Amino acid sequence: MAARADSKTSTADPRAAGILLHPTSLPGPFGIGDLGLEADRFLQWAASAGQTLWQVLPLGPTGHGDAPYGSSSAFAGNSLLISPELLRQEGLLPSWAPEARPVFPDDRVDFDAVIPWKEKILRQSWEHFREDAAPRLREELDAFRAAPEQADWLSDWALFAALKTRHGGRG
């Protein structure tokens, strides 16, 4: 029986059921599951099946062997989980961008193919943002950068990630 911080454990405590599933395991057309439309569909299905918890495993940038437990940051998110579909819906990608993709296997994640393609999409999105972002999106980015909870890690992480990329992934 699970104990709750705000009450004593008793047999009357409601129980919860859930599913352990990393978002990269979700189906989708981009070679790896992400936090886009398939995640929404999964959550709707889980709720209809009476599930109330989704345990996702770590969501940070992966380390050696693309394992979620070897993250290089306790705060940064894994860019592979960004949905090209949602970027396009937000106006952060040209409409054609997610369509120009390699054929990915349906039964596994081919990280060697997915990572360079996703990085290309994210670079296209950043360039598109820099040239043509809606004022609302610029304001959201500025607010995120300025938020006190980002002050202790964001600029250091950005520098580390840039240097790691510059030096071929060593870091």
Summary of the structure (lengths in Angstrom):
residues: 171
radius of gyration: 18.8
end to end distance: 42.7
largest distance: 58.6
contacts: 408
relative contact order: 0.12
helix: 47%
strand: 5%
